Amino acid sequence: MFFRVMDKARIADLVRGLSTEYEVIGPVAKGERFTFSVIEDPADLRLDFDTTILPPKKFFFPPEERMMRFRVADNEVVDDEAFASPRVLFGLHPCDINALLLMDNVFLGEFEDPYYKAYRDATLLVGVSCSPRETCFCNAWDTDEVHWGFDIFLTDLGDRYFVSVRSVMGAELLDRHVETSPITAEDTAEFQAVVREFKRAFPAKLDTSQLPLLLDAKFDDPVWDELGERCLSCGACSMVCPTCYCFDVRDDLDPDQRSGERKRVWDSCQFSEFSAVAHGQTFRESRASRVKYRYYHKQWGYLSKFERVLCVGCGRCTHACLADISPREVVTALVEGSEAR
């Protein structure tokens, strides 16, 4: 990794330059919220955003994705090629970059997913620093910083960016499309001061050190019944989560009934039909059991395999939940023995 400094006014030059070679996707305003979208005009790029409605996982694991076309009579696959056009995801916060690294363990691990891999290989990542909001708790999982997994990372120093370059391609694109300067001792000192201030801006840090042991001990804790009473099983938490990866597979036939296409679509463990099997049996029939399963998967099951929890503390689920269920409150209830409110 090496470092440079870039004037903020140069961001438009960088975006325009990247657009000559790649599709550039970044955060844009959508009413009072923000969403990742294709950048047609550099003026639309909003690097001062708090968070986006949906996470960047939608560009690697789309809400609805065609996997193949098939012919019924021949029982033959017609087209199952995984393809993605070159693109740059511009403006990812550290938590979202860390979320993609967690998703890589799932889709590029023991069983490699060709569709996810095609999107991942075709995409460059440009990260940007952020300011924690009230619902953020990424510092609880050490995902408030990112040290790898990106090509370029921009830290806001006020009138300029402290630029961390992680890949050869990132360095080449930076040199090709925008003017930067070598860092000075003053730049480094200001960068360190900004990082320290960022750390201090978080709400009190959650103590998660004993959480895996507590989950073992509190499998039948009343907190799960209390959460089940509140949960609406709407699945909003899963839809906005940057690390939820459950999906359903559907075959849609064409009107002629001779051919069709297979799709995968996002699914949620909070849906009542998610754990339904033959003969009307359901493994997790109660809402309480489904809420509990989600937390045990993220905070215990994934941890046991990959030594990381499957949460980055972005706070999207807290904002989206119609029942005001917050992971921060649930973890606090488990650690301190209080109600999840």
JOKADA-V293560 format. One line per field, one symbol per residue. psi: psi as a letter, one per 40 degrees, with the letter a starting at -180 (. if undefined). burial: 1 if it has 16 or more other C-alpha atoms within 10 Angstrom, else 0. A space follows every 10 residues. Layout:
psi = ???
burial = ???
This chain:
psi = iiiihhidee ddddddddee dihhhihihg beaiihihhd hdeehgeeid iidiiedeed gidhhhdiii hddefhhdhf hhihihihhh fhiddddddd ddddddeebd hhhddddddd dehihhiiii hhidehfddd efeeiheiei dihhhhecei hhhhhdiddd ddddddeihi iiiidddddd ddddddddde eiihhhhede dddddddfdf iedddddddd hefdedddde heeheiiihi hhiideeeia ihiiiiihee idedeiaife ihdgdidddd dddddddded dddddefiif iefdeddddd heefhhdddd dddddefiig .
burial = 0011111100 1101111110 0111111100 0001111110 0100111010 1110111011 1000011111 1000000000 0001011111 1111111111 1111011000 0001111111 0011111111 1100111111 1011110011 1111111001 1111111001 1011001101 0000001000 1001100010 0100010000 1100100100 0011101100 1010111111 1111101000 1010000011 1111011111 1111000000 0001001111 1111110111 1100000111 1111111111 1000111111 1101100001 0
